[in-house]
């Protein structure tokens, strides 16, 4: 029986080291604040997001259909009056639809 450990030198020599399993980082580990940054504010903090042909053009194209879809689902599931929180969209386009 041949083990991976026994084949390791051969795999490395042949360039197959990329096929070997690598340990994944601990996704639950605390990330020091000094190693983090919030760099996604600028795209959502400009007037360009409201331009129909700007960087958020795809959202502008989808927004009418998205607004109708969610409006239908909310009306089918809830009784008025409705209270809606638009969370996570970034641009706030659904809120303004």
C-alpha positions as a Markdown table, in Angstrom:
| # | Residue | x | y | z |
|---|---|---|---|---|
| 1 | Unk | 0.0 | 0.0 | 0.0 |
| 2 | Unk | 1.4 | 3.4 | -1.1 |
| 3 | Unk | 0.7 | 6.4 | 1.1 |
| 4 | Unk | 0.6 | 10.1 | 0.0 |
| 5 | Unk | 3.5 | 10.8 | 2.3 |
| 6 | Unk | 5.6 | 8.2 | 0.4 |
| 7 | Unk | 4.6 | 9.8 | -3.0 |
| 8 | Unk | 5.1 | 13.4 | -1.8 |
| 9 | Unk | 8.6 | 13.8 | -3.1 |
| 10 | Unk | 7.6 | 12.4 | -6.5 |
| 11 | Unk | 4.5 | 14.5 | -6.8 |
| 12 | Unk | 6.5 | 17.7 | -5.9 |
| 13 | Unk | 9.2 | 16.7 | -8.4 |
| 14 | Unk | 6.7 | 16.2 | -11.2 |
| 15 | Unk | 4.9 | 19.5 | -10.4 |
| 16 | Unk | 1.8 | 17.9 | -9.0 |
| 17 | Unk | 2.1 | 19.7 | -5.7 |
| 18 | Unk | -0.9 | 21.8 | -6.6 |
| 19 | Unk | -3.1 | 18.7 | -6.5 |
| 20 | Unk | -2.3 | 18.0 | -2.9 |
| 21 | Unk | -4.9 | 19.1 | -0.3 |
| 22 | Unk | -4.0 | 22.4 | 1.5 |
| 23 | Unk | -5.3 | 23.4 | 4.9 |
| 24 | Unk | -8.0 | 26.0 | 4.8 |
| 25 | Unk | -7.9 | 29.0 | 7.1 |
| 26 | Unk | -10.1 | 29.0 | 10.3 |
| 27 | Unk | -13.2 | 30.9 | 9.2 |
| 28 | Unk | -14.3 | 31.3 | 12.8 |
| 29 | Unk | -11.0 | 32.9 | 14.0 |
| 30 | Unk | -11.1 | 36.5 | 15.1 |
| 31 | Unk | -9.6 | 38.9 | 12.6 |
| 32 | Unk | -7.6 | 41.7 | 14.2 |
| 33 | Unk | -9.2 | 45.1 | 13.5 |
| 34 | Unk | -5.8 | 46.3 | 12.1 |
| 35 | Unk | -6.1 | 43.8 | 9.3 |
| 36 | Unk | -9.6 | 44.9 | 8.2 |
| 37 | Unk | -10.8 | 47.8 | 6.2 |
| 38 | Unk | -14.2 | 48.9 | 4.8 |
| 39 | Unk | -13.5 | 49.7 | 1.2 |
| 40 | Unk | -17.0 | 49.3 | -0.4 |
| 41 | Unk | -18.4 | 52.7 | 0.8 |
| 42 | Unk | -17.3 | 54.8 | -2.2 |
| 43 | Unk | -19.4 | 52.9 | -4.9 |
| 44 | Unk | -22.6 | 53.4 | -2.8 |
| 45 | Unk | -21.8 | 56.9 | -1.6 |
| 46 | Unk | -21.8 | 58.7 | -5.0 |
| 47 | Unk | -24.4 | 60.2 | -7.3 |
| 48 | Unk | -23.2 | 57.8 | -10.0 |
| 49 | Unk | -25.3 | 55.0 | -8.5 |
| 50 | Unk | -28.4 | 56.9 | -9.6 |
| 51 | Unk | -27.2 | 57.2 | -13.2 |
| 52 | Unk | -29.1 | 54.7 | -15.4 |
| 53 | Unk | -25.9 | 54.0 | -17.4 |
| 54 | Unk | -23.5 | 54.3 | -14.4 |
| 55 | Unk | -21.7 | 51.6 | -12.5 |
| 56 | Unk | -25.1 | 50.3 | -11.1 |
| 57 | Unk | -26.8 | 50.1 | -14.5 |
| 58 | Unk | -27.6 | 46.4 | -14.0 |
| 59 | Unk | -29.5 | 47.2 | -10.8 |
| 60 | Unk | -31.5 | 49.9 | -12.6 |
| 61 | Unk | -32.5 | 47.4 | -15.3 |
| 62 | Unk | -33.6 | 44.8 | -12.8 |
| 63 | Unk | -35.1 | 47.1 | -10.2 |
| 64 | Unk | -38.6 | 47.4 | -11.7 |
| 65 | Unk | -39.0 | 43.6 | -11.9 |
| 66 | Unk | -37.5 | 43.2 | -8.4 |
| 67 | Unk | -39.8 | 45.8 | -6.9 |
| 68 | Unk | -42.9 | 44.2 | -8.5 |
| 69 | Unk | -41.8 | 40.7 | -7.4 |
| 70 | Unk | -41.3 | 41.7 | -3.7 |
| 71 | Unk | -44.5 | 43.8 | -3.7 |
| 72 | Unk | -46.5 | 40.8 | -4.9 |
| 73 | Unk | -44.9 | 38.4 | -2.3 |
| 74 | Unk | -45.4 | 40.8 | 0.5 |
| 75 | Unk | -49.0 | 41.5 | -0.3 |
| 76 | Unk | -49.6 | 37.7 | -0.6 |
| 77 | Unk | -48.0 | 36.9 | 2.7 |
| 78 | Unk | -48.9 | 39.9 | 5.0 |
| 79 | Unk | -51.8 | 42.0 | 5.9 |
| 80 | Unk | -51.6 | 45.8 | 5.6 |
| 81 | Unk | -50.3 | 48.1 | 6.9 |
| 82 | Unk | -46.8 | 47.0 | 5.6 |
| 83 | Unk | -43.5 | 48.0 | 7.2 |
| 84 | Unk | -40.5 | 47.1 | 5.1 |
| 85 | Unk | -36.8 | 47.4 | 5.8 |
| 86 | Unk | -34.6 | 47.5 | 2.7 |
| 87 | Unk | -31.5 | 45.9 | 4.1 |
| 88 | Unk | -28.4 | 44.8 | 2.3 |
| 89 | Unk | -29.0 | 46.2 | -1.2 |
| 90 | Unk | -26.3 | 48.8 | -0.8 |
| 91 | Unk | -27.6 | 51.4 | -3.2 |
| 92 | Unk | -31.1 | 51.7 | -1.7 |
| 93 | Unk | -32.6 | 51.3 | -5.1 |
| 94 | Unk | -35.5 | 49.1 | -4.0 |
| 95 | Unk | -36.5 | 51.7 | -1.3 |
| 96 | Unk | -36.8 | 54.3 | -4.0 |
| 97 | Unk | -38.6 | 52.2 | -6.6 |
